[in-house]
Amino acid sequence: MSGLAAHVIATHGGFQLDVDVEAAPGEVLGILGPNGAGKTTLLRVLSGLTPLSEGRVELSGRVLDDPTADVFVPPERRPVGVVFQDYLLFPHLSVLENVAFSARARSVPKQKARRRATEWLDRLGVAELAGRRPTEPSGGQAQRVALARALAGDPGLVLLDEPLAALGAGTRLTVRTDLRRHLVGFGGPALLVTHDPIEAMVLADRLLVMDGGRAVQRGTPAEVEPDARAPTTWPGWSGSTSTAAPPVTAPSSWTAGACCTRPTSMPADRCSWPCGRRRWRCTRAGRRAARATCGGGPGRRPGAARDRVRGQVAGLPSVLADVTPAAVAELGLVADRAVWISAKARELEVYPTA
C-alpha cells in the first residue's frame, strides 16, 4: 500500500476546508484542533460523506475523489473503516453480526464475513462477547467492538473520530495503550481526530494541528508538543502552584473532571518537601523499560533510555513516571518503597469526565 495522499478543498455548511493530508502505511496521524477547526469535515471528505469542491483524494494508488477528472467513489464503495465517537453499534444485531456487517457491506459472503469477524474479535480480546447485544459490553469493550467492525471490512484506511471520548478517565488510560497496538498492527494508515493533546501524543506517530479549516502546525509529537496544547485548552480552568489546594478548579458547568500530565513531567524523589510543586506520596508497584526513540511508540520521547515506574496513590488511579536508570539506582526503587512524585501546575492537563 502507498498510503493516503489528499489535497482537500471542501465546503460544508458554509465552512471551507483547505488542507493537505498524507499518511504512510502503518502510520497513525493525529488530528488536533479546537471546535470548528475542520477535523470532522476532513473525516467526512475522506469517508465520502462530503464531496470535494477541489483537490484530490488518493488511497493506495486509487483515486477516490477528483472533481476535475469527474471521479467520486461513494462511501459504501470506499475501502475506509470508521470508528465513531459513540461507536454507532447496531442494537438489534449481536456483537458478531455488528462486526461482520462491514465485510457484508462489501459483498463478502455471510460465512466468510462471520469468520473474519470472529478473528478480529479474538485479536482485540473480546471474542467472548460475540453472542451478546452491543448494549451489554462495557465502554472499553464497546470501543474494541467498534474497532473490530472497522477493521473486519479489510479497509485501506481507518478513521477514528474521538474514539475514547465516551470512556471514563480510568478506562480511557487502559484502553489507550491497547488501541495504539491495534492501530499499528492494522498495517494501513489511520487518522485519529481528538481534542486531547495527550491522547494524540500517545497514539500518533505524527500530528496535524488545524484551526479555521487550515493546517497551522505539523510534525512529530516531540516537535508539536510545545504548541499543541494552546488551541485545545478548555476555557474556565486556572492553575495554581499551591500545595495546600488542588492545582486546578473546574468550571461550574462541569460535574467532574480529570487531571493528567505526561510521565516525563513527573519526577520522583525521596523528599516530601513541596518545592513549589503539587506532590503525592506514591508506592512503586511495577516497572518496565521504555527506551525512547524519536517518533517512537506510546509514551516515548526522544532522549536517553528511561525506566517507567508505575506507582499507586491511595484512592487514586495508578500513576506513571519516567525516570532515568541513574535515578532508579539513586532512589533505590524496589517494590513497595515509597517515593514522592511531583508536577508543576502549568504541566497539568484537565478534562471533563462527566
C-alpha positions as CSV (number, residue, x, y, z in Angstrom):
1,M,0.0,0.0,0.0
2,S,1.2,3.5,-0.8
3,G,-0.9,5.2,1.9
4,L,-3.1,8.3,1.9
5,A,-2.3,11.4,-0.2
6,A,-5.0,14.1,-0.2
7,H,-5.4,17.7,-1.1
8,V,-8.8,18.6,0.5
9,I,-10.8,21.7,-0.5
10,A,-14.4,21.3,0.6
11,T,-17.3,23.3,1.8
12,H,-19.7,22.0,4.5
13,G,-22.4,24.1,6.0
14,G,-20.7,27.4,5.0
15,F,-17.4,26.2,6.3
16,Q,-14.4,25.9,4.0
17,L,-11.7,23.4,4.5
18,D,-8.3,23.6,2.7
19,V,-5.7,21.2,3.9
20,D,-3.1,18.7,2.6
21,V,-3.1,15.3,4.4
22,E,-0.6,12.4,4.0
23,A,-0.2,9.2,6.0
24,A,2.0,6.3,5.2
25,P,1.0,2.6,5.7
26,G,1.2,1.7,9.3
27,E,1.3,5.3,10.4
28,V,-1.1,7.0,12.8
29,L,-1.7,10.7,12.1
30,G,-3.3,12.6,15.0
31,I,-5.6,15.5,14.0
32,L,-5.8,18.2,16.7
33,G,-7.6,21.5,16.9
34,P,-10.4,23.4,18.6
35,N,-14.1,23.1,17.9
36,G,-14.8,24.4,14.4
37,A,-11.2,23.7,13.1
38,G,-12.5,21.4,10.4
39,K,-11.4,18.0,11.9
40,T,-14.8,16.3,11.4
41,T,-15.3,17.8,8.0
42,L,-11.9,16.3,7.0
43,L,-13.1,12.9,8.1
44,R,-16.4,13.3,6.2
45,V,-14.5,14.1,3.0
46,L,-12.2,11.1,3.3
47,S,-15.1,8.8,4.1
48,G,-17.1,10.1,1.1
49,L,-19.9,11.8,3.1
50,T,-18.8,15.2,1.8
51,P,-17.5,15.6,-1.8
52,L,-14.5,17.7,-2.7
53,S,-15.0,21.1,-4.2
54,E,-11.5,21.0,-5.5
55,G,-8.4,18.8,-4.9
56,R,-7.9,15.0,-4.9
57,V,-8.1,12.1,-2.5
58,E,-5.9,9.1,-3.4
59,L,-5.6,5.9,-1.3
60,S,-3.1,3.1,-2.1
61,G,-2.8,4.4,-5.6
62,R,-6.6,4.6,-6.2
63,V,-8.3,7.9,-6.8
64,L,-11.4,8.2,-4.6
65,D,-12.3,11.8,-5.3
66,D,-11.2,14.2,-8.1
67,P,-13.7,16.7,-9.3
68,T,-11.6,17.7,-12.3
69,A,-11.5,14.1,-13.5
70,D,-15.2,13.5,-12.6
71,V,-14.2,10.7,-10.2
72,F,-16.1,10.1,-7.0
73,V,-16.3,6.8,-5.2
74,P,-19.4,6.7,-2.8
75,P,-18.9,5.9,0.9
76,E,-20.2,2.3,0.6
77,R,-17.6,1.5,-2.0
78,R,-14.6,3.1,-0.3
79,P,-12.1,0.9,1.5
80,V,-12.4,3.0,4.6
81,G,-13.2,1.9,8.1
82,V,-14.7,4.4,10.6
83,V,-14.8,4.3,14.4
84,F,-17.3,6.9,15.5
85,Q,-17.2,8.8,18.8
86,D,-20.3,6.9,20.2
87,Y,-19.4,3.8,18.2
88,L,-22.9,3.5,16.5
89,L,-23.2,-0.2,17.0
90,F,-26.5,-1.6,15.7
91,P,-28.6,-2.5,18.8
92,H,-30.7,-5.2,17.0
93,L,-27.6,-7.2,16.0
94,S,-25.3,-9.3,18.1
95,V,-21.7,-8.2,18.5
96,L,-20.6,-10.8,16.0
97,E,-23.1,-9.6,13.4
98,N,-22.1,-6.0,14.1
99,V,-18.5,-6.7,13.3
100,A,-19.4,-8.9,10.3
101,F,-21.5,-6.1,8.8
102,S,-18.5,-4.1,7.4
103,A,-17.4,-7.2,5.4
104,R,-21.0,-8.0,4.3
105,A,-21.4,-4.4,3.1
106,R,-18.5,-5.0,0.8
107,S,-20.2,-8.1,-0.7
108,V,-18.2,-10.7,1.3
109,P,-20.3,-13.9,1.7
110,K,-22.0,-14.3,5.1
111,Q,-20.0,-17.2,6.4
112,K,-16.7,-15.7,5.4
113,A,-17.7,-12.4,6.9
114,R,-18.5,-14.1,10.2
115,R,-15.2,-15.9,10.2
116,R,-13.4,-12.7,9.6
117,A,-15.5,-11.0,12.4
118,T,-14.6,-13.8,14.8
119,E,-10.9,-13.4,14.0
120,W,-11.0,-9.7,14.7
121,L,-12.9,-10.1,17.9
122,D,-10.4,-12.6,19.1
123,R,-7.4,-10.4,18.1
124,L,-8.9,-7.5,20.1
125,G,-9.6,-9.7,23.1
126,V,-13.4,-9.6,23.1
127,A,-14.3,-12.9,21.5
128,E,-16.4,-13.9,24.5
129,L,-18.8,-11.1,23.6
130,A,-19.7,-12.5,20.1
131,G,-23.2,-13.6,21.0
132,R,-24.2,-10.6,23.1
133,R,-26.1,-7.5,22.2
134,P,-23.8,-4.4,21.9
135,T,-25.6,-2.7,24.8
136,E,-24.1,-5.3,27.3
137,P,-20.3,-4.7,27.0
138,S,-18.5,-2.1,29.0
139,G,-17.3,1.1,27.4
140,G,-13.9,-0.2,26.8
141,Q,-15.2,-3.4,25.3
142,A,-17.6,-1.5,23.0
143,Q,-14.7,0.6,21.8
144,R,-12.9,-2.6,20.8
145,V,-16.0,-4.0,19.1
146,A,-16.3,-0.8,17.1
147,L,-12.7,-1.0,16.0
148,A,-13.1,-4.7,15.1
149,R,-16.1,-3.7,12.9
150,A,-14.0,-1.0,11.1
151,L,-11.1,-3.5,10.5
152,A,-13.1,-6.5,9.6
153,G,-14.0,-4.9,6.2
154,D,-10.3,-5.1,5.2
155,P,-10.0,-1.3,4.8
156,G,-7.1,0.6,3.3
157,L,-7.7,3.5,5.7
158,V,-9.1,3.8,9.2
159,L,-10.7,7.0,10.5
160,L,-11.3,7.4,14.3
161,D,-13.4,10.3,15.5
162,E,-12.7,10.9,19.2
163,P,-12.7,7.1,19.8
164,L,-12.0,7.4,23.6
165,A,-14.3,10.3,24.3
166,A,-17.2,8.1,25.5
167,L,-15.0,6.4,28.1
168,G,-14.4,7.4,31.7
169,A,-11.0,8.7,32.7
170,G,-9.8,5.5,34.3
171,T,-11.0,3.2,31.4
172,R,-9.5,5.6,28.9
173,L,-6.0,5.2,30.3
174,T,-6.2,1.4,30.0
175,V,-7.8,1.3,26.5
176,R,-5.4,3.9,25.1
177,T,-2.4,1.6,25.0
178,D,-4.4,-1.3,23.5
179,L,-5.7,1.0,20.8
180,R,-2.2,2.1,19.8
181,R,-1.1,-1.6,19.4
182,H,-4.1,-2.5,17.3
183,L,-3.7,0.5,15.0
184,V,-0.1,-0.3,14.4
185,G,-1.0,-3.9,13.8
186,F,-3.6,-2.9,11.2
187,G,-0.9,-2.0,8.7
188,G,-2.6,0.7,6.8
189,P,-2.7,4.5,7.5
190,A,-5.0,5.7,10.4
191,L,-6.3,9.2,11.1
192,L,-7.2,9.9,14.7
193,V,-9.3,13.0,15.5
194,T,-9.1,14.2,19.1
195,H,-9.4,17.2,21.4
196,D,-7.0,15.6,23.8
197,P,-3.3,16.5,23.2
198,I,-2.0,13.8,25.5
199,E,-4.2,11.2,23.7
200,A,-2.8,12.4,20.3
201,M,0.8,12.3,21.5
202,V,0.4,8.8,23.0
203,L,-1.4,7.3,20.0
204,A,0.0,9.2,17.0
205,D,3.3,9.0,15.0
206,R,2.8,12.5,13.6
207,L,0.4,15.3,14.4
208,L,-1.5,17.8,12.3
209,V,-2.9,20.8,14.2
210,M,-5.8,22.5,12.5
211,D,-7.6,25.8,13.0
212,G,-10.1,27.6,10.8
213,G,-10.0,24.9,8.2
214,R,-6.3,25.2,7.7
215,A,-3.2,23.4,8.9
216,V,-1.3,25.5,11.4
217,Q,1.3,23.0,12.6
218,R,2.7,19.6,11.5
219,G,5.4,17.3,12.9
220,T,6.2,14.5,15.3
221,P,4.7,14.7,18.8
222,A,8.0,15.9,20.1
223,E,8.1,18.7,17.5
224,V,4.5,19.8,18.0
225,E,4.3,19.3,21.8
226,P,5.2,22.8,22.9
227,D,2.4,24.5,20.9
228,A,-0.3,21.8,20.5
229,R,-1.8,22.5,23.9
230,A,-2.8,26.1,23.2
231,P,-5.7,25.6,20.8
232,T,-7.1,22.6,22.8
233,T,-7.2,24.1,26.3
234,W,-10.7,24.1,27.8
235,P,-11.8,27.5,29.0
236,G,-12.5,28.2,32.6
237,W,-9.6,26.4,34.2
238,S,-7.0,28.2,36.3
239,G,-3.7,26.7,37.6
240,S,-2.1,27.1,41.0
241,T,1.2,26.1,42.4
242,S,-0.2,25.9,45.9
243,T,0.4,22.6,47.6
244,A,-2.5,23.2,50.1
245,A,-5.2,23.3,47.4
246,P,-6.0,21.3,44.2
247,P,-3.9,22.5,41.3
248,V,-6.9,23.3,39.1
249,T,-10.5,24.4,39.5
250,A,-13.3,23.1,37.4
251,P,-15.9,25.4,35.8
252,S,-19.3,25.2,37.4
253,S,-20.8,23.7,34.2
254,W,-18.8,20.5,34.7
255,T,-19.9,17.8,37.2
256,A,-16.5,16.0,37.2
257,G,-13.0,16.4,35.7
258,A,-9.7,14.6,35.5
259,C,-6.2,16.0,35.8
260,C,-3.3,14.4,33.8
261,T,0.3,15.1,32.9
262,R,3.0,13.3,30.9
263,P,5.2,10.6,32.6
264,T,8.3,12.6,31.6
265,S,6.9,15.6,33.6
266,M,6.6,13.5,36.9
267,P,10.0,13.4,38.7
268,A,10.3,11.1,41.7
269,D,12.4,11.6,44.8
270,R,12.6,10.5,48.4
271,C,12.0,14.0,49.8
272,S,8.5,15.2,50.8
273,W,9.4,18.9,50.8
274,P,6.9,20.7,48.5
275,C,9.4,22.8,46.5
276,G,6.7,24.8,44.8
277,R,5.0,21.8,43.2
278,R,2.0,19.7,43.7
279,R,3.3,16.4,45.3
280,W,1.8,12.9,46.0
281,R,3.2,10.1,48.1
282,C,3.4,7.0,45.8
283,T,4.4,3.4,46.3
284,R,6.2,1.7,43.4
285,A,4.1,-1.2,42.1
286,G,5.9,-2.1,38.9
287,R,8.4,-1.1,36.3
288,R,9.0,-1.6,32.6
289,A,11.8,-0.5,30.3
290,A,10.8,2.3,27.9
291,R,13.8,3.2,25.8
292,A,12.9,6.4,24.0
293,T,13.4,7.0,20.3
294,C,12.4,9.9,18.1
295,G,8.8,9.4,16.9
296,G,8.6,6.2,18.9
297,G,5.7,4.4,20.4
298,P,3.2,5.4,23.1
299,G,4.5,7.4,26.0
300,R,8.0,7.6,24.5
301,R,10.0,10.7,23.9
302,P,13.4,11.5,22.3
303,G,16.3,11.2,24.6
304,A,18.2,8.7,26.8
305,A,16.8,5.4,28.0
306,R,14.3,5.7,30.8
307,D,12.5,3.4,33.2
308,R,8.8,3.7,33.6
309,V,7.7,3.4,37.2
310,R,4.0,2.6,37.9
311,G,3.0,3.7,41.3
312,Q,-0.2,3.5,43.3
313,V,-1.6,6.6,45.1
314,A,-4.1,5.7,47.8
315,G,-7.6,6.2,46.5
316,L,-6.5,7.3,43.0
317,P,-5.7,5.6,39.7
318,S,-2.2,4.3,39.2
319,V,0.5,6.9,38.2
320,L,3.2,6.6,35.6
321,A,6.5,8.4,35.9
322,D,9.5,8.2,33.6
323,V,12.9,8.2,35.4
324,T,16.4,7.6,34.2
325,P,18.3,4.5,35.2
326,A,20.6,6.6,37.3
327,A,17.5,7.9,39.3
328,V,16.3,4.3,39.8
329,A,19.7,3.5,41.4
330,E,19.8,6.7,43.4
331,L,16.3,6.3,44.8
332,G,16.7,2.6,45.4
333,L,13.4,1.9,43.6
334,V,12.1,-1.5,44.7
335,A,8.6,-2.8,45.1
336,D,6.6,-1.2,48.0
337,R,9.2,1.5,48.6
338,A,7.6,4.9,49.0
339,V,8.7,7.9,46.9
340,W,7.2,11.3,46.2
341,I,6.2,12.4,42.7
342,S,5.5,15.9,41.7
343,A,4.2,18.0,38.8
344,K,4.1,21.7,38.1
345,A,0.6,23.2,37.8
346,R,1.3,24.5,34.3
347,E,2.3,21.0,33.1
348,L,-1.1,19.6,34.1
349,E,-3.9,18.9,31.6
350,V,-7.6,18.9,32.7
351,Y,-10.5,17.1,31.0
352,P,-14.2,16.7,31.7
353,T,-15.2,13.2,32.7
354,A,-19.0,13.7,33.1
